[in-house]
Amino acid sequence: MSHPPLIFNHTLQGLFARTFHEGVPAELKAQLRSVGVDLDKQLLPAYPVQTWCRCVELSAPVAFPRERREMAWRKLGERMIDGYQDSMIGSAMFSMLKLLGPKRTLQRAQKNFRTGNNYSEVRITEVGPTVMDLWFNETDEPLRHFTSGLVLAGLRASGTEQPQVDIIDKDSKGFTVRASWKPKA
């Protein structure tokens, strides 16, 4: 029997703490309550992935009001990772990623994603020395773009030069990004 896909509460906490440094705006808090996330109470241990998707959908235009929605979702993912680097644990973790380099960082993607949820599957194909395709079992459009932002910010944090992440394929079971970077001189 398979388990329902869940996002762990520390993932939600991280998103809101790192995105809204001045605190989550009251209007957004009200919208989040309507989808089952009450930031004024203790968070549940986990939430359905559909609730997580709605959190990303609702938060992105508040955080990035001038961006088109796909870019706002992506930038939200980037901001979450960039903010995590500023935490004590994140700083230590990202120091390690710089030692690993981009290829080994990407090879750890499933393990890293699984720290925040119970469902992520990642399949990796090495295309070239500085190019990898990563397939994720993410089917919601906001989460596809959000995940692309997570991967891009993770590559940046691993010390790569000129990282690029583009969605190259989508289907009913997931999507593929192509991650590339400039080789070190």
Residue pairs with C-beta under 8 A, 6 or more apart in sequence:
3 118
3 119
4 48
4 49
5 48
5 49
5 117
5 118
5 119
6 46
6 47
6 48
6 49
6 117
6 118
6 119
7 46
7 47
7 48
7 49
7 51
7 52
7 116
7 117
8 45
8 46
8 115
8 116
8 117
8 118
9 43
9 44
9 45
9 46
9 47
10 116
11 52
11 116
11 117
12 37
12 43
12 47
12 52
12 55
13 43
14 80
14 83
14 84
14 116
15 55
15 56
15 59
15 76
15 80
16 24
16 39
16 59
17 83
18 79
18 80
18 82
18 83
18 84
18 86
19 59
19 63
19 76
19 79
19 80
19 83
20 28
20 62
20 63
24 32
24 39
25 62
27 62
28 58
28 59
28 62
29 39
29 40
31 58
32 38
32 39
32 55
32 58
33 39
35 51
35 54
35 55
35 58
36 47
36 51
37 43
37 47
37 51
37 55
46 118
49 117
49 119
49 140
49 143
50 140
52 117
52 143
53 140
53 142
53 143
56 73
56 76
56 142
56 143
56 146
57 73
57 142
59 76
60 67
60 69
60 72
60 73
60 75
60 76
60 142
60 146
61 67
61 69
61 72
63 72
63 75
63 76
63 79
64 71
64 72
64 75
64 76
67 75
69 142
70 141
70 145
71 145
73 141
73 142
73 143
73 145
73 146
73 149
74 145
74 146
74 148
74 149
74 152
75 149
76 146
76 149
77 145
77 146
77 147
77 148
77 149
77 150
77 151
77 152
77 153
78 149
78 150
78 152
78 153
79 149
79 153
80 149
80 150
80 153
81 149
81 150
81 153
81 154
81 157
82 153
82 156
82 157
83 90
84 90
84 93
84 94
85 91
85 94
85 157
94 157
94 158
97 105
97 154
97 157
97 158
97 159
98 157
98 158
98 159
100 108
100 158
101 158
101 159
101 160
102 130
102 155
102 158
102 159
102 160
102 163
102 179
102 181
103 126
103 132
105 154
105 155
105 158
106 124
106 132
106 134
106 151
106 154
106 155
106 179
107 124
109 122
109 124
109 134
109 151
110 120
110 121
110 122
112 154
113 120
113 122
113 136
114 120
119 137
120 136
120 137
120 138
121 136
121 137
121 174
122 134
122 135
122 136
122 137
123 134
123 135
124 132
124 133
124 134
124 135
125 132
125 133
125 134
125 135
126 132
127 133
127 178
129 183
130 180
130 181
130 182
130 183
131 178
131 179
131 180
132 178
132 179
132 180
133 168
133 176
133 177
133 178
133 179
134 151
134 176
134 177
134 179
135 174
135 175
135 176
136 144
136 147
136 174
136 175
136 176
136 177
137 173
137 174
138 144
138 147
138 174
138 175
139 172
139 173
139 174
139 175
144 167
144 170
144 175
145 167
147 177
148 165
148 166
148 167
148 177
149 165
151 165
151 177
151 179
152 163
152 164
152 165
152 179
155 163
155 165
155 179
155 181
156 163
160 181
160 182
161 181
161 182
161 183
161 184
162 181
162 182
163 179
163 180
163 181
164 178
164 179
164 180
164 181
165 177
165 178
165 179
165 180
166 177
166 178
167 175
167 176
167 177
168 176
168 177
168 178
169 175
169 176
170 176
